[in-house]
Amino acid sequence: MAIDCTVEVRQDGKSTIRFVARNTGTAPIDLEFPDGQTIEVVIERGGDEQWRYSDGRVFTQALRTETIRPGERLRETITETDLPKGAVRAWLCAVDVECTATAHIR
C-alpha cells in the first residue's frame, strides 16, 4: 500500500491540526474504518499524554470505506482553542493501515 501521511500544526489564536493521507501509488486504496473516526491525534510532553482528540467525543458506529485514488488525498482538519505544547502524533484509524505523522506545538 503506497500511502504517505503528514500532519501540520498552525497557531494563530486557535490551533489548527491538518492531517493529509496521500495515495502515492498507481492503484486505488480502500481504507476501511470501523466507525466515524478518521484520525486520532495525541499531544505528548515529557513522555506523558497531555491531550487526545477522541477524549470526550462520540463517533458514529457504522463501518465505512473511503477510497483514495492515485495522487488523491484524504484530508482531516481539527481546530481547537487551547492545545498544550508538545509532540503531536497523528494517525489514520483505518483497519490494517500504518500511517502516522508527527509535528510539534511550541
N, C-alpha and C positions, 0 to 999 in steps of 0.2 A: 504494500500500500504506500503510495507516494503522497504523503501529506506533510505539510510544513506549518507549524503553529508559531505565532508571535503574539506578544502582549505589549501594550504601550500604556503608560500612565501619564495623564496630563492634569496639572493642577492650576486652576485659575478661579479661586473662590470655592469651587467644587472639585472633587476628584473624579476623573473620568478614566475608566479602565476599558481599553479596546482590545478585544481578542479576535484574531483572524486565523482561520484554518484554510490553507490553500492547497488545492489539488495540483501537485507538480508533475503528475504522471500523464499518461496518454489514454487512460480508461476512466470512466466514471467511478466514483467511490460512493457506496451506500453506507451511511452512518446510521446505526440502529441505536435509538435512545430508549431506555426503559421507562422514562417519564418525561415531564415537561422541562426538566432542567437540561440545558445545553452545555453549560460550562460550570466549573467550580473555580473559585478564587480564594486563596488563603494568603494572609499577610502575617509574616513571622518576624520576630526580632529577638536576637539572642537565643535562637532555638525554640522560643515559645510562641505559640499561635496567639496572635493579637486580634484577628478578625477573620471571619469565614462568611462568604457570600450567602450560603444556604441557611445559616443560622436564623431561625425565626421566620423563614419563608416556607410557603406551601406550594408545591408543584403539582400539576395535573398528573394523574396516574394512568396515562394512556401510552401504550407503546407507539413509537413513531419512527419513521425513516426519513432522513434528509439525504438527498443525492447532490454531490458536488461534481460537476463535470470538469474535464481537464481545463486547467487555467482559471477556474472559478474559485470564489472564496465564500466561506461561511463566516459571517461577522456577528459578534455579540458586543454590546456596549452596556456597561454598568456605570451609573452616576450616583455618587454618594457625597454627602456634605462634610463628613468628618472622619476620614480614614487615618489610621495610625501610620507612622513612619515604619519602614521595614522592607523586607524582601517580599515581593509579590510573586506568587506561583499560581499559574492558571492552567487548566487542562480541560479537554473535551470529556464529557460524561458519556460518550458513546461506548457501547459494548465492544470489548476486544480491540480497542484503539488506544495506542500510547501516543499522545500528542500534548506535550507540556511546554510552556514557555515561562520565562522569568523576567522580572523588571524590578525596579526599586522606587520607593517613595522616600524622598529625602526631606 
